[in-house]
Amino acid sequence: MSILRRVGTLSAAATVITGITAIQMTLVTVGNITDFGTNQEFVRHVLAMDTTFQSPNMMWRAITSPGLADAIYVAIIAWELLTALALIAGFIAWIRAHLTGRPLSTAKHLSNLGWVMQLILFGVGFIAIGGEWFQMWQSSKWNGLQAALQNLIIASFGLVFTALATKDSRRAADSKPVE
């Protein structure tokens, strides 16, 4: 029965969502490294704004240098890798905390770091900069806003679960009877 009590907790949910996002960000990173050319084209087209409405009032923003576009793409992959590593470390810390009874603070901080990095990448990088500055929303072919929004929502849920889980665990620790 104690296993059911532990599995049904908010900290277990935070552990699971940390693991899910760690796997997902790892697969995103591995995919971008092993199939570099696919998303390289995506980044180049978004930055070049070559499939937008091509308004003369906006096209001055376009980055058409392949070298600069590739440098930006490599920076994105590096950010994804660091995000994945933070989430993997957070997941391991959650597991250790559950197995040893240690405080959840390390797990919380590592997971939150990963999710904030994910929010920055997809919220700032893809939605704000890609979507608005480079007008990605105008492209029917090179529009990654839906995927970016999904990642933003997942990271946001992770942050909420972590906040609730650590609050819940503090409340549970405060209510334990003194022996």
N, C-alpha and C positions, 0 to 999 in steps of 0.2 A: 504494500500500500504506500510505503514511503517513496517508492520510485514514481508512482502516479502523482503524488503530491509535488515532486520535484519537476516532472515533465510538464505539468500544467501551470507552471509559474511564468510570470512575465520575464524573469531572467532566462528561462529556457527559450522563450520566444525570441528574446534578444540574441541568444546564442545561435539559434537557427537562422535568423535573418542576417546575422553577421556571416555565418557560413555560406549562405546563399549568395550574398553580395561578394564575398571573397572569391567564390568559384566563378561567378559571372565576370568580375573585373579581371580575374586571371585569364579566363577564356578570351575576353576582349583583347587583352594585351598579347596573348599568344597568337590570336588570329591576325592582329595587325603586324606582328613581327613575321609570321610565317607566310602570310599572304599580303605582303607590304603593298603591292601595286593596286589592289582593289580600293582600299580606303585612301591611298595616295591620290588616286584620280578624284575621289570624292572631295578631299581637302583642296586639291588644285582647282576644281570647278567652283566650289563654294567661294574660295578666295578670289578667283578670277571674275566671278559674277557673270559668267558667260551664258547662263541659262535663266537669268532674271529678266525683268521687263526692259532692262537696259536704259533706264531713265538717265539722260545726260546729267541730271542733278545728283545722281547717286554713283555713277560709274567712276568718279574720281577715287572712290574708296577701294576699287579693285586692286588686288595684288596678282600680277601676271607673271612674276618671276618664278620659274620652276624651282630654282635654288632656295628662295625664301619660303615658298610654299612647302617644300620638302623639310626645311628646317623647322617650320611650325609643326608639321606632321610628326617629326621625330620628337619634338618637345611634348606633343600630346601623348605619344606612346610612353615616353618617360614618366609623365604624370600618371598615366594609367597604371604603369608598373608600380610606382610608389604607393598609389591608392590600393592596389591589390595586396601589396606587402603589408600595409597598415591593417587591412581587413583580415588578412591571414593571421597576423600577430594577435589581433583582437579576438579572433575565433579561438585560437589556442589559449589565450588568457581566460576566456569564458569557460572553456573546458576544464582548465586547471582549477579555476575558482570553484566550479561545481564539484570536482573530485576531491579537492583538499579543504574546502570550506574557507578558503582565503577570501578577503574582501574583493568586491567586484570592481574596485576603482581602476585597476590597470586595464581590465577588459573594457570597461566603459570608455576610458580615455583613448585607447587604441582604436576601438570601433568608431568612436566619434571622430577621430582624426581622419580615418578612411572615408567616412560618410561626408564630412565637410569637404574633403578633397574631391569627392564625387560630385557634390553640389556645385563646387567651383567649376569643375570641368564641364559638366552638362548644363548648369544654370547660367554661368557667366560665359564659358567658352562657346557652347553650342547654341543655347537659346538666345542670349543677349548679343554676343558678338557675331556668331554665325547667322543666327536667325534674323536679327535686326540690322546690325551694322553692314553685314554682307548680303542682306536681303534674301537669305536662303528660303524664306517662306514663299517667295515668288517662283521658285523652281519646282517643276513637276517631277524632274528626274533626280536632282541632287538635293533633296530636302530631308534632313535628318531630325527635324523637330519632334516628331512623334517618339522616336527612340530616345531622344534627349529628355523629353518629358517623362517617359517611363523610368529612366534612371534617376531623375530628380525626385520622383515620387517614392521610389524604392529607398533611396538614401534618407529622405525625410521620414519615412516610416521607421527606418532603423534608428534614427535619432530619437524619435518619440518613444519607441519600445525601450531603448536604453535608459532614457530619463525615467520612465515609469517603472522599469525593472529595478533600478537602483533605489528609487524612492520606496518601492514595495519591499525591497530587502531590508532597508533601514527600519521600516515600520515593523516588519516581522521580527527583526533583532531586538527592537525596543519592547516588543510585547512578550518575549520569551520569559517564562518564570525563572526566578533566581533559585538555584539549588543550594 
